[in-house]
Amino acid sequence: MGPIVGAIAALTVVALLSQSLASMELIVQRGQSAAVLAKVVLFSLPELTSLILPIAVFVGLLISLNRLH
């Protein structure tokens, strides 16, 4: 279970950083607070989860099977 959790954590961090950089327009151009940016990023998390979980399980399984070899 360790490699799968690690892959999920790594991919989630990458996706959240990507999403927050894409939403940085809210702060820079529209003058919104960081709390609004955090809400937008957190509201996009369910959509990101549907993309992250299958990839993370696949990567975790590859790591686990590689360790058996």
N, C-alpha and C positions, 0 to 999 in steps of 0.2 A: 504494500500500500504506500510505502515511502516514495518511490519514484513517481507514482501517479499524482500524489499530493504536491510534490516538488514541481512537477510539470504544470499543474494547475496554478500554483502560486506564481511561477515565473511568467506564464502566459497572461495571467490576470494583471500582473504589474505592467507588462508591456502594453496590454490593451488599454489599461486605465491611463497610462502616460500618453498614449496616442490620442485617446479620446479627450483628455484634458488639454492637450496642445491644440487640437482641432477646435475646441470650445473656448480657447483663449480670447477669441474675438469679443465675447461678452464683456470681459474685463477691459480690454484695451480700447475698443471702439465705442462701446455703449455705456461704459462707466459703471458697470455692475460690480457688486461686491464678490469677494471670494466665496461666500456662502452660496451665492447663486450658481457659481461655477461648480461647486461641490454637489449641489442638488442635480444639476444637469448631468454631471458625470455619473452620479449614483443612479439616476433614473435610466441611464443607458446600460446599466450593468446587466439586467435580464437578457437583453439582446446580445450582449457580448458573451454571456454565459453559454448561450446556445451555440456560439461559434467556438468557444474555448474548450468546453468539456470533451467533445469528440477528439479534438486534436491532442489534448492533454492525455487522455486515456491511451491513445495510440502511441504517443511518445513514451509514456510511462511503461506500457507493455513492451515496447522495443528495448528500453533500458533494462527491464526485468529479464527479458529473454536473453539479452546480451550477457548479463551477469551469470546466467545458468551455463552458458557456453564456456 
